[in-house]
Amino acid sequence: MAEQIIPDNTDYLSRRGFLARNAMGIGGIALATLLNQEGLLGKPAGIGDENKRFDMLPKKPHHEPQAKAMISLFMNGGPSHMDLLDPKPELTKRNGTDFQGDITYSFIKAASKKLLGSPWKFKKQGNCGTEVSELLPKLSEVIDDVCVIRSAHTNINGHEPSIWSMNTGVPKPGRPALGSWITYGLGTENQNLPAYLVMTDPGGLPVDGVRNWSNGWMPPLFQGTVARPKEPRILNLNPPSHLKGELQAQNLQFLKELNEKHLEKHPGESDLEARIASYELAAGMQTAALEAFDISKETKATQDMYGLDKDPTREYGTRCLIARRLVERGVRFVQLFIAGQIWDNHSNIINALPSCCQKTDQPSAALLKDLKQRGLLDSTVVHWGGEIGRLPVTQNQGAPEKAGRDHNGQGFSMWLAGGGFKGGIAYGETDEFGHKAIVNKFSTNNYHATLLHLFGIDHKKLTFFYNSRQQTITDNNECKVVKEILAKG
């Protein structure tokens, strides 16, 4: 190194100084490690993001995009696909008989091999004829705009690893969420609202809590911003009366200048960059966010369409309506979560599953109708689904009201609409009992590769340098863009 690390006029010996003075031994190795961790070692041109200044300004995609925004309706817990979106006549026919195949249970003490046929009827809906359960009457009304995936799989039965797989691309914690990847790659169109906004349930956080919207090892700027589940959705947007107006503007400008001068002396500090950006965003949000979250000016017809006039649908309908208002105003990624995991129907599925559907079916379908009538569906992806499905056999075998279904990561269903996805189709198949995906298997990496493609992003080229290698959301796993489900293949 050209410069001396320890000043000559001090007897103080820092850790780095000690290592520098011992550079010919193990200290040299340790020093190199420290310098690498702090981004001070030279790298070949084009490798790494450490010296890049991160921001939320709009970025140019790799190719012409069809989608500009996304709303993910994440159904924590694992909706029972053979009761909702994947009809299995053979399962119904053999109800109560023993399943002859191998099954991986999560709760072995309550396990059974007795097949449990769906107690709910399926019917072909729309012009497309996709079969949908009677539990989803409102989705049936918009099914011509929906691509049903019946062969999703994670091959993991546990909630958390499957959530990580669905939400980050890899079944392990600590990686950036999907919303972080999309906003990192594209930025946002509205600098006065968060690019990545999360809406939680009044009943509490979803399983795995705040890690669902973590930025992982990306700069904090790309972490999801959480809106409270009740008013005020974002606290402290209004300054005290004695600070409003010109005085606040002067204070913010002075703070910005101080921060930028400090950043000039410490380039590449992502935490500092994120803090500066958060101050700027907060100032813009004082008017933009209040207006975006205010649904009072929506017509009664619109509010009723989302179910705001009824107790079971009011809360979730309100969040779906706000999600539409957010993407309408340029927010890039919005994700809605359910408290805990209401779809985790290990028992009493006969009552629990209809309750889940009653809460979410009308608001979810209304979101599609509303986006379509406003001309936003073509550019907005809507996702509905959980992290796993359910097994075709009974759990808690005994009285009918006790029957439920255990976890199943081998095959399950979800649906996608808008943003370039082909409507009115059902893609993939599970076996005759709904246990395993067997035709056109749809991995989480395929899901992310296809989704990013619609946003104009090549998943192989959207990289972030971390842990000595270029990371991607698909983690360089074998996957593909599934063109069969795209409106423009």
C-alpha positions in Angstrom: 0.0 0.0 0.0 1.2 3.5 -0.8 0.1 5.3 2.3 1.2 4.6 5.8 -1.6 3.3 8.0 -0.4 4.4 11.4 0.8 8.0 11.9 4.4 8.3 13.1 3.4 10.7 15.8 1.4 8.3 17.9 2.2 5.2 20.0 -1.4 4.0 19.6 -1.5 0.7 17.7 -4.9 -0.1 16.1 -5.9 -3.6 14.9 -5.2 -2.5 11.3 -1.9 -1.0 12.3 -0.9 -4.2 14.0 -1.8 -6.2 10.9 0.0 -3.8 8.6 3.2 -4.1 10.6 3.0 -7.9 10.3 2.2 -7.9 6.7 4.7 -10.6 5.9 3.0 -13.2 8.1 -0.5 -14.1 8.9 -1.2 -10.5 9.4 -1.0 -10.0 5.7 -3.7 -12.4 5.1 -5.9 -10.9 7.8 -5.3 -7.4 6.4 -6.3 -8.5 2.9 -9.5 -10.0 4.4 -10.3 -6.7 6.2 -9.7 -4.7 3.1 -11.9 -7.0 1.0 -14.7 -6.7 3.5 -14.5 -2.9 3.3 -14.4 -2.8 -0.5 -10.9 -1.4 -0.6 -9.2 -4.1 -2.7 -8.9 -3.6 -6.4 -11.1 -5.7 -8.7 -11.2 -6.2 -12.4 -13.3 -3.7 -14.3 -17.1 -4.4 -14.3 -17.0 -6.7 -11.2 -19.0 -5.8 -8.2 -21.5 -3.1 -7.1 -19.7 -1.8 -4.0 -18.8 1.7 -5.4 -22.1 2.2 -7.1 -24.4 4.9 -5.8 -27.8 3.3 -5.2 -31.0 5.2 -5.7 -34.7 4.7 -6.8 -34.5 6.7 -10.0 -36.1 4.8 -13.0 -33.6 2.4 -14.6 -33.6 1.2 -18.2 -34.7 -2.4 -18.6 -32.8 -5.0 -20.6 -35.7 -5.2 -23.2 -39.1 -3.7 -23.8 -41.2 -4.5 -20.7 -44.9 -5.4 -20.6 -45.3 -4.9 -16.9 -44.6 -1.8 -14.9 -45.9 -2.7 -11.5 -46.9 -5.7 -9.4 -49.4 -6.5 -6.6 -48.7 -9.7 -4.8 -51.6 -11.1 -2.7 -49.6 -13.5 -0.6 -51.7 -16.2 1.0 -49.6 -17.4 3.9 -50.1 -20.9 5.0 -50.8 -22.9 1.9 -54.3 -22.8 0.2 -55.7 -26.2 -0.5 -55.4 -26.5 -4.2 -57.6 -29.6 -4.7 -60.4 -27.7 -3.0 -60.0 -24.4 -4.9 -58.2 -24.4 -8.3 -57.2 -28.0 -9.1 -60.3 -30.4 -9.4 -59.5 -34.0 -8.8 -62.5 -36.3 -9.7 -60.5 -39.4 -8.9 -59.7 -38.1 -5.4 -63.4 -37.5 -4.9 -64.3 -41.0 -6.2 -61.8 -42.7 -3.9 -62.7 -40.6 -0.8 -62.1 -42.6 2.4 -59.9 -45.3 0.8 -56.2 -45.7 1.5 -53.6 -43.8 -0.7 -51.2 -46.3 -2.2 -48.3 -44.0 -2.9 -45.5 -42.5 -0.7 -46.3 -39.3 1.3 -44.0 -37.0 3.2 -45.9 -35.7 6.3 -45.0 -32.7 8.4 -47.1 -33.9 11.4 -46.6 -37.7 11.5 -48.5 -38.2 14.7 -51.7 -36.9 13.1 -51.1 -38.5 9.8 -53.4 -40.8 7.8 -53.4 -42.4 4.4 -57.2 -42.0 4.0 -57.9 -39.9 0.9 -60.1 -36.9 1.4 -62.1 -35.9 -1.6 -63.1 -32.2 -1.9 -66.6 -31.6 -0.4 -66.9 -28.6 -2.7 -68.0 -28.7 -6.3 -66.1 -27.4 -9.3 -67.6 -25.9 -12.4 -66.2 -24.6 -15.7 -66.3 -20.8 -15.7 -66.0 -18.0 -18.2 -65.4 -18.4 -22.0 -62.2 -20.2 -21.3 -63.9 -23.0 -19.3 -61.3 -23.1 -16.5 -62.7 -25.1 -13.6 -63.0 -23.2 -10.3 -64.4 -24.2 -6.9 -67.7 -22.9 -5.7 -65.7 -21.4 -2.8 -64.4 -18.8 -5.3 -67.5 -17.3 -7.0 -66.0 -13.9 -7.6 -62.8 -15.2 -9.1 -65.0 -17.2 -11.4 -66.3 -13.9 -12.8 -62.9 -12.8 -13.9 -61.3 -16.1 -14.8 -60.9 -15.2 -18.5 -58.2 -12.7 -17.3 -56.5 -15.3 -15.1 -53.6 -17.7 -15.7 -54.0 -20.6 -13.2 -50.8 -22.4 -12.4 -51.5 -26.0 -11.3 -48.0 -27.3 -11.2 -46.2 -25.0 -8.8 -43.8 -26.7 -6.4 -41.0 -26.1 -4.0 -40.3 -29.7 -3.1 -40.2 -28.6 0.6 -43.1 -29.1 3.0 -42.1 -26.5 5.6 -43.6 -23.0 5.6 -40.4 -20.9 6.1 -38.2 -22.6 3.5 -41.0 -22.5 1.0 -41.7 -18.9 1.7 -38.1 -18.1 1.2 -38.2 -20.0 -2.1 -41.3 -18.2 -3.3 -40.3 -14.8 -2.1 -36.5 -14.7 -2.5 -35.7 -17.5 -5.0 -33.8 -19.8 -2.7 -35.0 -21.9 0.3 -32.8 -20.2 2.8 -33.0 -17.0 4.8 -31.1 -13.8 4.5 -31.6 -13.0 0.8 -33.4 -10.0 -0.8 -37.1 -10.4 -1.4 -38.7 -10.2 -4.8 -39.8 -6.6 -4.3 -36.2 -5.7 -3.5 -34.9 -7.3 -6.7 -37.5 -5.5 -8.9 -36.9 -2.1 -7.3 -33.1 -2.6 -7.4 -33.4 -3.4 -11.1 -35.9 -0.8 -12.2 -36.2 1.9 -9.5 -39.6 3.6 -9.4 -41.7 6.2 -11.3 -42.8 8.2 -8.2 -40.1 9.6 -6.0 -42.6 10.7 -3.4 -43.9 7.3 -2.6 -42.0 4.1 -1.5 -41.1 1.9 -4.5 -41.7 -1.3 -2.5 -44.6 -1.1 -0.1 -45.9 -3.9 2.2 -49.4 -4.0 3.7 -49.7 -6.2 6.8 -52.8 -7.6 8.4 -54.4 -6.2 11.6 -54.2 -9.7 13.1 -50.4 -9.5 13.2 -47.4 -10.3 11.1 -47.2 -13.2 8.7 -45.1 -16.3 9.4 -41.3 -15.3 9.4 -42.3 -11.7 10.1 -40.2 -8.9 8.7 -37.9 -11.2 6.8 -40.7 -11.5 4.2 -39.8 -8.0 2.9 -36.1 -7.9 3.8 -33.5 -6.3 1.5 -31.1 -9.2 2.6 -27.6 -8.2 1.6 -28.7 -5.4 -0.7 -28.5 -1.8 0.6 -31.3 -0.9 3.1 -32.8 1.4 0.4 -34.4 -1.7 -1.2 -36.2 -3.0 1.9 -40.0 -3.0 1.8 -41.7 0.0 3.5 -44.4 -1.2 5.8 -47.8 0.5 5.9 -49.7 0.0 9.2 -52.8 -2.2 9.0 -55.0 0.7 10.3 -55.1 4.5 10.1 -52.8 6.3 10.1 -51.1 3.9 7.7 -47.8 5.7 8.0 -47.1 7.5 11.3 -45.7 11.0 11.7 -46.3 12.2 8.2 -47.6 15.6 9.4 -44.9 17.8 11.1 -45.7 19.7 14.3 -47.5 23.0 13.5 -44.6 25.1 14.6 -42.3 23.4 12.0 -44.6 23.4 9.0 -43.9 25.3 5.9 -40.7 27.3 5.1 -39.0 26.4 8.3 -39.3 22.7 7.7 -38.1 23.1 4.1 -35.0 25.0 5.3 -34.2 22.4 7.9 -34.5 19.5 5.4 -32.3 21.4 2.9 -29.7 22.0 5.5 -29.8 18.4 6.6 -29.5 17.2 3.0 -26.4 19.4 2.5 -24.7 18.0 5.6 -25.5 14.5 4.7 -24.2 14.9 1.1 -20.9 16.5 2.4 -20.5 13.6 4.8 -21.2 11.1 2.0 -18.5 12.7 -0.2 -16.0 11.8 2.5 -17.4 8.3 2.8 -18.4 7.1 -0.7 -20.2 3.8 -1.1 -21.7 3.7 2.4 -25.1 2.2 1.5 -26.6 2.8 5.0 -25.9 6.5 4.7 -27.2 6.6 1.2 -30.4 4.9 2.3 -30.8 7.4 5.2 -30.4 10.4 2.9 -33.0 8.8 0.5 -35.4 8.1 3.4 -35.3 11.8 4.4 -36.0 12.9 0.9 -38.8 10.3 0.5 -40.4 11.3 3.9 -40.6 14.9 2.8 -42.4 14.0 -0.4 -44.7 11.5 1.3 -46.2 14.2 3.6 -48.7 15.0 0.8 -48.4 12.1 -1.6 -48.9 9.3 0.9 -51.8 10.9 2.7 -53.5 11.3 -0.7 -52.7 7.7 -1.9 -54.0 6.1 1.3 -57.2 8.1 1.4 -60.0 6.1 -0.1 -62.8 8.5 0.9 -63.0 9.9 -2.6 -63.5 6.5 -4.2 -67.1 6.1 -5.4 -69.5 4.0 -3.3 -69.8 1.6 -6.3 -66.1 1.0 -6.2 -65.9 0.6 -2.5 -68.8 -1.9 -2.6 -67.2 -3.8 -5.4 -64.2 -4.5 -3.1 -66.6 -5.5 -0.3 -66.1 -2.5 2.0 -69.8 -2.6 2.8 -69.5 -6.0 4.5 -67.7 -7.1 7.6 -65.9 -10.2 6.2 -64.4 -8.4 3.3 -64.0 -4.8 4.6 -60.5 -5.0 5.9 -58.9 -7.0 3.1 -60.9 -5.1 0.5 -59.6 -1.8 1.8 -56.0 -3.0 1.4 -56.7 -4.2 -2.1 -58.2 -0.9 -3.0 -55.2 1.0 -1.6 -52.9 -1.3 -3.6 -54.7 -0.2 -6.8 -54.3 3.4 -5.8 -50.6 2.9 -5.1 -49.7 1.3 -8.5 -51.9 3.9 -10.2 -49.6 6.5 -8.7 -46.3 4.9 -9.8 -45.5 2.5 -6.9 -43.5 -0.4 -8.4 -44.2 -3.3 -6.0 -47.0 -3.8 -3.5 -47.4 -6.9 -1.4 -50.3 -7.8 0.9 -49.9 -10.4 3.7 -52.4 -12.3 5.9 -51.9 -12.5 9.6 -50.1 -15.7 10.7 -51.2 -18.4 8.2 -54.9 -18.6 8.0 -54.7 -21.1 5.1 -52.8 -23.6 7.2 -55.9 -25.8 7.5 -54.6 -28.9 9.5 -58.0 -29.4 11.0 -61.6 -28.3 10.6 -61.0 -27.5 6.9 -64.8 -27.7 6.3 -65.2 -24.4 8.1 -61.8 -22.8 8.0 -61.3 -22.9 4.2 -64.6 -21.1 3.4 -63.7 -18.5 6.0 -60.4 -17.8 4.2 -62.2 -17.5 0.9 -64.9 -15.3 2.2 -62.2 -12.8 3.4 -60.2 -12.7 0.2 -62.2 -13.8 -2.9 -64.3 -10.7 -3.5 -61.5 -8.2 -2.9 -59.0 -10.1 -5.1 -61.4 -10.3 -8.0 -62.4 -6.7 -7.5 -58.8 -5.7 -7.9 -58.6 -7.3 -11.3 -61.9 -5.7 -12.4 -60.8 -2.3 -11.2 -57.4 -2.4 -12.8 -58.9 -3.6 -16.0 -61.6 -0.9 -16.2 -58.9 1.8 -15.6 -56.6 0.4 -18.3 -54.0 -0.7 -15.7 -54.2 -4.5 -15.9 -52.1 -4.7 -19.1 -49.2 -3.2 -17.2 -49.8 -4.5 -13.7 -49.1 -8.1 -12.6 -51.4 -9.5 -10.0 -50.2 -12.6 -8.1 -52.4 -14.7 -5.8 -51.0 -17.7 -3.9 -49.1 -19.2 -1.0 -45.9 -21.0 -0.4 -47.3 -24.6 -0.4 -50.4 -26.6 -1.0 -52.1 -29.4 1.0 -52.0 -33.2 0.9 -54.8 -35.3 -0.6 -55.1 -37.4 2.6 -56.8 -36.6 5.9 -55.1 -35.2 8.9 -56.7 -35.5 12.3 -58.7 -38.5 11.1 -61.9 -38.9 13.2 -65.0 -36.8 13.4 -65.7 -35.1 10.0 -65.4 -31.6 11.6 -61.8 -32.4 12.7 -60.6 -33.4 9.2 -57.8 -31.2 7.7 -54.9 -31.5 5.3 -51.1 -31.5 6.0 -48.5 -29.5 4.1 -47.6 -30.3 0.5 -44.7 -28.6 -1.3 -44.7 -31.2 -4.1 -47.5 -29.6 -6.1 -49.9 -26.7 -5.6 -51.7 -23.9 -7.4 -51.6 -20.2 -7.7 -52.8 -17.6 -10.2 -51.4 -14.7 -12.2 -53.1 -12.0 -14.2 -52.2 -8.9 -16.1 -48.8 -7.5 -17.0 -48.3 -9.7 -20.0 -49.6 -13.0 -18.6 -52.1 -14.9 -20.8 -55.6 -14.9 -19.4 -58.1 -17.8 -19.5 -55.6 -20.7 -19.3 -54.7 -23.4 -16.8 -51.0 -24.4 -17.0 -49.5 -27.6 -15.7 -50.9 -30.6 -13.9 -50.6 -32.5 -10.6 -51.2 -36.2 -10.5 -54.8 -37.6 -10.2 -54.9 -37.0 -6.5 -53.2 -33.5 -6.5 -50.1 -34.7 -4.6 -47.2 -34.0 -7.0 -46.7 -31.7 -10.0 -46.1 -34.0 -13.0 -46.8 -32.0 -16.2 -45.1 -28.7 -17.0 -43.6 -28.4 -13.5 -43.4 -24.8 -12.5 -40.5 -24.1 -10.1 -40.1 -20.9 -8.1 -37.1 -20.1 -10.3 -39.2 -20.4 -13.4 -41.8 -18.1 -11.8 -39.1 -15.4 -11.1 -37.4 -15.8 -14.4 -40.8 -15.4 -16.2 -41.9 -12.5 -14.0 -38.7 -10.5 -14.5 -38.9 -11.1 -18.2 -42.3 -9.3 -18.3 -40.7 -6.4 -16.4 -38.0 -6.2 -19.2 -35.3 -7.9 -17.1 -33.1 -10.8 -18.0 -32.8 -12.7 -14.7 -29.3 -13.8 -15.6 -28.2 -10.2 -16.1 -29.8 -8.7 -13.0 -26.9 -9.3 -10.6 -25.7 -8.1 -7.2 -22.1 -8.7 -6.1 -22.1 -10.3 -2.7 -20.0 -13.0 -0.9 -17.4 -12.9 -3.7 -19.7 -13.7 -6.5 -22.5 -12.2 -8.7 -25.8 -13.1 -7.1 -29.1 -13.4 -9.0 -32.7 -14.0 -7.7 -32.6 -17.4 -9.4 -29.2 -18.1 -7.8 -28.0 -19.3 -11.2 -30.2 -22.4 -10.9 -31.4 -24.0 -14.1 -34.7 -22.4 -15.0 -36.5 -20.8 -18.0 -38.9 -18.1 -19.0 -42.2 -20.0 -19.4 -43.4 -18.5 -22.7 -46.5 -20.7 -22.9 -48.2 -18.6 -20.2 -47.3 -15.2 -21.8 -49.8 -13.2 -23.9 -46.9 -12.5 -26.3 -44.8 -15.6 -26.4 
